[in-house]
Amino acid sequence: MPKTALITGITGQDGSYLAEQLLDQGLRVVGMHRRLSAPNHWRIAHLAGRLELRSADLHDQGSIWDLLEEVRPDEIYNLAAQSFVPTSFSQPILTAEATGLGLVRLLEGVRRICPKARVYQASSSEMFGNSPDCPQDEDSHFVPASPYACAKVYAHHMVNNYREAYGLFAVSGILFNHESPRRGPEFLTRKVAMAAARIKRGEQAYLQLGDLTPRRDWGFAGDYTQAMQAMLRTEQPQDFVVATGQDHSVQDWVQASFEAVDLDWRDYVRQDPALLRKSEVRRLKGRATRAREVLGWQPQVDFQGLVEMMVHAELQRVDA
């Protein structure tokens, strides 16, 4: 019998890439999704017939435990969360419930129902906030600067607690920013790629953005989901930073995106103070030495390749 992998948040960017990769390895893949009046399955539509979808919600402990009883997974990837940082300021309690307590409901179910399952938790570089450490690694200080980051820090520590107190094979991947053509349109990188393509095709006049100076360590989501799997297949559970080790400013991303369609970004970008974050993280840059040495992982797509991938995908969408 093939191993069974359970993915929460399977309809998201990371869930779709992870599902593809696991299916190609011959695993049985079960995706947990929330029941919505208008399903958001566009990222996994091409996998129809290959994976199994089950309805459950991290807010509802009973539905999670029922799912674990039914599926009995060997590997669990918890990717579900309220993951948009600006929304966490307007909906902090929802963010805490989904991103923080939701993980605990899952871990408690694993402890009681399938304690041999290996659990991956999606931690985030946002946990470092404006840490004095740069680059950041597994030993750097957490200085969370948003309700989202605070919820992720709580979940991160709970993984460590369940690993130490109950002996679960539970790990956290501290993933730095990772993008793809499957990124949600509300996120900066996709917003910029969409605008560059639409302006090039004459369907948009300009792009409004906030602060262009923050710096981020951007990688390709498909590379990072490979690292998730490697973490669950090591001998000893431990946490890993996953990053490229290179950081670029928002302005760098904007400039590269417009250059991909032979335009000068300065002619089309307007700064809007209303788009400034309440508490901005100035610089995130990861040191993934442990991932390279223990997992043998390294990114395959560089910054320029990632930007061009996303802009070209948007051109295809506009032209379709």
C-alpha positions as CSV (number, residue, x, y, z in Angstrom):
1,M,0.0,0.0,0.0
2,P,1.3,3.5,-0.8
3,K,1.9,5.9,1.9
4,T,-0.8,8.5,2.6
5,A,-0.1,12.2,2.8
6,L,-2.7,14.6,4.2
7,I,-2.4,18.2,3.2
8,T,-4.3,21.0,4.9
9,G,-4.7,24.1,2.8
10,I,-4.4,22.0,-0.4
11,T,-6.1,24.7,-2.5
12,G,-3.4,27.2,-1.8
13,Q,-0.2,27.9,-3.7
14,D,2.0,25.6,-1.7
15,G,-0.6,22.9,-1.4
16,S,-1.0,22.6,-5.1
17,Y,2.8,22.2,-5.8
18,L,3.2,19.8,-2.9
19,A,0.3,17.6,-4.1
20,E,1.7,17.4,-7.6
21,Q,5.1,16.3,-6.3
22,L,3.7,13.7,-3.9
23,L,1.4,12.2,-6.5
24,D,4.3,11.9,-8.9
25,Q,6.1,9.9,-6.2
26,G,3.2,7.5,-6.0
27,L,1.7,8.6,-2.6
28,R,-2.0,8.7,-1.9
29,V,-2.8,12.4,-1.4
30,V,-5.7,13.5,0.6
31,G,-6.5,17.2,0.7
32,M,-8.4,18.9,3.5
33,H,-10.4,21.9,2.4
34,R,-13.1,24.1,3.9
35,R,-16.6,23.9,2.4
36,L,-17.3,27.1,0.6
37,S,-20.3,28.3,-1.4
38,A,-17.9,29.1,-4.2
39,P,-15.1,26.6,-4.2
40,N,-11.6,27.9,-4.8
41,H,-10.0,24.9,-6.6
42,W,-8.4,26.5,-9.6
43,R,-4.9,25.7,-8.5
44,I,-5.6,21.9,-8.2
45,A,-8.2,21.6,-11.0
46,H,-5.6,19.8,-13.2
47,L,-5.2,17.1,-10.4
48,A,-8.8,16.1,-10.5
49,G,-9.1,12.3,-10.3
50,R,-5.7,11.9,-8.9
51,L,-6.2,13.2,-5.3
52,E,-8.9,12.9,-2.7
53,L,-10.6,15.9,-1.2
54,R,-12.1,15.9,2.3
55,S,-14.1,18.7,4.0
56,A,-12.8,19.8,7.4
57,D,-11.9,23.0,9.1
58,L,-9.1,23.9,11.5
59,H,-11.6,25.9,13.6
60,D,-13.6,22.7,14.2
61,Q,-11.8,20.1,16.3
62,G,-14.3,17.3,15.6
63,S,-14.0,17.6,11.9
64,I,-10.2,17.4,12.1
65,W,-10.2,14.4,14.4
66,D,-12.8,12.6,12.2
67,L,-10.6,13.2,9.2
68,L,-7.6,11.7,11.0
69,E,-9.6,8.7,12.0
70,E,-10.7,8.1,8.4
71,V,-7.5,8.8,6.6
72,R,-4.8,7.5,9.0
73,P,-2.1,9.5,7.3
74,D,1.6,8.7,7.3
75,E,2.6,12.3,6.5
76,I,0.7,15.5,7.4
77,Y,1.5,18.9,5.9
78,N,-0.2,21.7,7.7
79,L,-0.3,24.5,5.2
80,A,-3.7,26.0,6.1
81,A,-3.8,29.4,7.7
82,Q,-5.0,33.0,7.4
83,S,-1.8,34.0,5.7
84,F,-2.3,37.5,4.4
85,V,-0.5,39.8,6.7
86,P,-2.6,43.0,6.2
87,T,-5.8,41.0,6.9
88,S,-4.4,39.9,10.2
89,F,-4.5,43.4,11.5
90,S,-8.2,43.8,10.7
91,Q,-9.0,40.2,11.7
92,P,-6.6,39.3,14.5
93,I,-8.9,36.9,16.4
94,L,-9.7,34.9,13.2
95,T,-5.9,34.8,12.4
96,A,-5.1,33.5,15.9
97,E,-7.8,30.8,15.7
98,A,-6.8,29.6,12.2
99,T,-3.1,30.1,12.2
100,G,-2.3,29.4,15.9
101,L,-5.0,27.3,17.6
102,G,-5.9,25.4,14.4
103,L,-2.4,23.8,14.5
104,V,-2.9,22.8,18.1
105,R,-6.2,21.1,17.3
106,L,-4.4,19.1,14.6
107,L,-1.5,18.2,16.9
108,E,-3.8,17.0,19.6
109,G,-5.6,14.9,17.2
110,V,-2.4,13.4,15.9
111,R,-1.3,12.6,19.5
112,R,-4.5,10.8,20.2
113,I,-5.3,9.1,16.9
114,C,-2.2,8.6,14.8
115,P,0.9,9.4,16.9
116,K,3.2,7.6,14.3
117,A,2.3,10.2,11.6
118,R,5.0,12.7,10.8
119,V,3.8,16.3,10.9
120,Y,5.1,19.4,9.0
121,Q,4.1,22.8,10.2
122,A,4.4,25.8,7.9
123,S,6.2,28.4,10.0
124,S,7.1,31.8,8.4
125,S,10.0,34.2,8.2
126,E,7.5,36.9,9.3
127,M,8.2,35.5,12.8
128,F,11.6,37.2,12.8
129,G,10.0,40.6,12.2
130,N,12.6,43.3,12.7
131,S,15.0,41.0,14.5
132,P,18.5,42.4,15.0
133,D,19.9,39.2,13.5
134,C,20.5,39.3,9.7
135,P,20.6,36.9,8.0
136,Q,18.2,34.9,10.1
137,D,18.6,31.2,10.8
138,E,17.1,28.7,13.2
139,D,18.6,30.4,16.3
140,S,17.7,34.0,15.5
141,H,15.3,36.0,17.7
142,F,11.6,36.2,16.9
143,V,10.3,39.7,17.0
144,P,6.9,39.4,15.3
145,A,5.4,42.6,13.9
146,S,1.9,41.5,13.0
147,P,-0.9,39.4,14.4
148,Y,-0.1,36.8,11.7
149,A,3.5,36.6,12.8
150,C,2.4,36.3,16.5
151,A,0.1,33.4,15.6
152,K,2.9,31.7,13.7
153,V,5.3,32.1,16.6
154,Y,2.8,30.5,18.9
155,A,2.2,27.6,16.5
156,H,6.0,27.2,16.1
157,H,6.6,26.8,19.8
158,M,3.6,24.4,20.1
159,V,5.3,22.1,17.5
160,N,8.4,22.1,19.7
161,N,6.3,21.4,22.8
162,Y,4.5,18.4,21.2
163,R,7.8,17.1,19.9
164,E,9.5,17.2,23.3
165,A,6.5,16.4,25.6
166,Y,4.9,13.6,23.5
167,G,7.6,12.4,21.2
168,L,5.8,13.3,18.0
169,F,7.8,13.5,14.8
170,A,6.8,17.2,14.3
171,V,8.9,19.8,12.5
172,S,8.5,23.4,11.4
173,G,9.8,24.8,8.2
174,I,10.6,28.5,8.6
175,L,10.0,29.4,5.0
176,F,11.0,32.8,3.7
177,N,8.9,34.4,1.0
178,H,8.2,32.0,-1.8
179,E,6.2,32.9,-4.9
180,S,4.8,31.4,-8.1
181,P,2.2,32.1,-10.8
182,R,-0.2,30.4,-8.4
183,R,0.2,33.1,-5.8
184,G,-3.0,34.9,-4.8
185,P,-3.7,38.2,-6.6
186,E,-3.8,40.1,-3.2
187,F,-0.1,39.4,-2.6
188,L,2.5,42.0,-3.7
189,T,4.5,39.8,-6.1
190,R,1.5,38.6,-8.1
191,K,-0.1,42.1,-8.0
192,V,3.0,43.6,-9.6
193,A,3.3,40.8,-12.2
194,M,-0.3,41.2,-13.1
195,A,0.0,45.0,-13.5
196,A,3.2,44.7,-15.6
197,A,1.4,42.3,-18.0
198,R,-1.8,44.3,-18.1
199,I,-0.1,47.6,-18.7
200,K,2.0,46.1,-21.4
201,R,-1.2,44.9,-23.1
202,G,-2.9,48.3,-22.6
203,E,-5.5,47.0,-20.1
204,Q,-4.3,48.9,-17.1
205,A,-2.9,52.5,-16.8
206,Y,-0.8,52.4,-13.7
207,L,0.0,50.5,-10.5
208,Q,-0.4,51.8,-6.9
209,L,2.0,50.6,-4.3
210,G,3.1,51.5,-0.8
211,D,6.6,51.4,0.6
212,L,9.2,50.2,-2.0
213,T,12.1,49.9,0.4
214,P,11.5,46.7,2.4
215,R,13.7,43.9,1.5
216,R,12.7,40.2,1.2
217,D,14.4,36.9,0.4
218,W,12.2,35.6,-2.5
219,G,12.2,32.0,-3.8
220,F,10.1,29.7,-5.9
221,A,7.3,27.8,-4.2
222,G,7.9,24.6,-6.1
223,D,11.5,24.5,-4.7
224,Y,10.3,25.1,-1.1
225,T,7.7,22.3,-1.2
226,Q,10.6,19.9,-2.0
227,A,12.2,21.0,1.2
228,M,9.0,20.3,3.2
229,Q,9.1,16.7,2.1
230,A,12.8,16.3,2.9
231,M,12.1,17.6,6.5
232,L,9.6,14.8,7.1
233,R,12.0,12.1,5.8
234,T,15.0,12.8,8.0
235,E,16.0,10.5,10.8
236,Q,15.5,13.1,13.6
237,P,12.9,15.8,13.7
238,Q,14.2,19.3,13.8
239,D,13.3,22.7,12.4
240,F,14.8,24.3,9.2
241,V,15.0,27.7,7.6
242,V,14.3,27.5,3.9
243,A,15.6,30.5,2.0
244,T,17.8,31.6,-1.0
245,G,20.2,33.7,1.1
246,Q,19.7,36.6,-1.3
247,D,17.4,39.6,-0.5
248,H,16.0,42.2,-2.8
249,S,13.9,45.3,-2.3
250,V,10.3,45.8,-3.3
251,Q,11.6,48.3,-5.9
252,D,13.9,45.6,-7.2
253,W,10.9,43.3,-7.8
254,V,8.9,46.0,-9.5
255,Q,11.8,47.0,-11.7
256,A,12.5,43.5,-12.8
257,S,8.8,42.8,-13.5
258,F,8.5,45.8,-15.8
259,E,11.8,45.1,-17.4
260,A,10.4,41.7,-18.3
261,V,7.9,43.4,-20.6
262,D,10.4,46.1,-21.8
263,L,8.8,48.9,-19.7
264,D,10.3,51.5,-17.3
265,W,8.5,51.0,-14.0
266,R,8.9,54.7,-13.1
267,D,6.4,55.6,-15.8
268,Y,3.7,53.5,-14.3
269,V,4.1,53.1,-10.5
270,R,2.5,55.5,-8.1
271,Q,3.0,55.4,-4.3
272,D,-0.1,55.5,-2.2
273,P,0.3,56.2,1.6
274,A,-2.9,54.3,2.2
275,L,-1.1,51.1,1.3
276,L,1.6,51.4,4.0
277,R,1.6,48.7,6.6
278,K,0.9,49.5,10.2
279,S,4.1,47.8,11.3
280,E,6.5,47.2,8.5
281,V,9.2,44.5,8.6
282,R,12.3,46.1,7.0
283,R,14.4,43.2,6.0
284,L,14.2,39.5,5.9
285,K,17.1,37.4,4.6
286,G,17.6,33.7,5.4
287,R,20.6,31.6,6.1
288,A,19.6,28.0,5.1
289,T,22.9,26.3,6.0
290,R,21.2,23.5,8.0
291,A,18.8,22.7,5.1
292,R,21.7,22.5,2.7
293,E,23.9,20.4,4.9
294,V,21.2,18.0,6.4
295,L,18.6,17.9,3.7
296,G,20.8,18.4,0.7
297,W,18.4,21.1,-0.4
298,Q,19.1,24.2,-2.5
299,P,16.9,26.4,-4.6
300,Q,16.7,25.8,-8.3
301,V,15.0,29.0,-9.5
302,D,16.8,32.4,-8.9
303,F,15.3,35.8,-8.4
304,Q,15.4,36.8,-12.1
305,G,13.9,33.5,-13.2
306,L,11.1,33.7,-10.7
307,V,10.1,37.2,-11.7
308,E,10.1,36.3,-15.4
309,M,8.2,33.1,-14.7
310,M,5.4,35.1,-13.0
311,V,5.2,37.9,-15.5
312,H,5.2,35.6,-18.5
313,A,2.4,33.6,-16.8
314,E,0.4,36.8,-16.5
315,L,0.9,37.7,-20.1
316,Q,-0.5,34.3,-21.0
317,R,-3.5,34.9,-18.8
318,V,-4.1,38.3,-20.4
319,D,-3.8,36.9,-23.9
320,A,-6.0,33.9,-23.3
